Amino acid sequence: MHVSLTPELETRIKAKVESGLYNNASEVVREALRFMDTHEDWIHEVKVARLREQLKVGVEQLDRNEGITIESKEALDSLFDDIKG
């Protein structure tokens, strides 16, 4: 596989290797990809946690009979349109 890098990225990779933290450019790129995967996993976990919080609030509202009844598909479509903004 061949990857094209900007001069800035190439300089940054070389600096990492020269620092002694990595033996070669491939190790730097592998570590960066592992970090990216970890970051994406963390973002997913944050989104799921936020969704769970919102669902909890909704369930609590339903438990207090604060829900609304949607009578038709048109009313549901209108509600979703309002949510989208």
Helices and strands as residue ranges (DSSP letters): H 7-18, H 25-63, H 73-84
